[in-house]
Amino acid sequence: MGLGFASRYKWHLENRNLRIFWKRDIHNNSGDELDFDEIATDKVGGIFYFFLNIMMNIKLYVLIASAVILMISGCVEEKPELKMENDVNDSINKTNNLLNDTTVKEKEIPFETVSKGVDSGHKERKKYTITDNSDWMNLWDIHVSIRRPKPPLPEVDFNQEMIIAVFYGTIASGGYTTKITKVIENRTNLVVFVKETIPGKSCIVAQGETSPYHIIKIQKVDKEVIFNVDKEVIYCIT
């Protein structure tokens, strides 16, 4: 095979004076037949040495293969460890962000009442957040449409301020009110708390249509406005 022979194979093992030859018809490159007739003086010893040599080679291959497998395993296991480390870092970052969020406390926003009463020309039940002068003019025109003379448009600097307005809608009697009680700013929203009062059955109320409303002006905040409405029934003593 690696000794210049072109035919099948030759086994040749040597240990001191012990030699075993596997007799085969083997030809060299010139075509001459080589006949190996030597038989080991100790055939059993030669066979033992033969298999011992094979086992030693196998152990060597096993050690090499095991080392390669361990190296590959180490590379493969490195990725989950890296992923686990990244997951831990992400969890720490999220926890820190949550702690930072809790330090942002809710704060109450002061407001100024622009107009409040029960005689609005706005007949629908609605709530508004006004951030520009055009919308403010349109809303005010509707609101004062039943008044004579019409009150002038209150001045609002929409670069720094905004309008919040709540309208109860038209009802057939008196005794109903709507009122903005407070405005709270949190991390994501602006919450407007509204209290509506409703007269109980035992209450004596004025007859005739009323339209409760409350319009306020506050510092401009670029957050979603949420209305929190609380209804309260008033019980009258007769």
Secondary structure, DSSP 8 states (H G I E B T S, - for coil): --SSB-SS---EEEETTEEEE----EEBTT--EE------S-HHHHHHHHHHHHHHHHHHHHHHHHHHHHHHHHHHHHHHHHHHHHHHHHHHHHHHHHHHHHTS--EE--EEEEEEESB-S--S-EEEEE-SHHHHHHHHHHHTTT-SS--------TTTEEEEEEE---EEES--EEEEEEEEE-SSEEEEEEEEEEE-TT----EEEEB-EEEEEEE---SEEEEEEEEEEE----
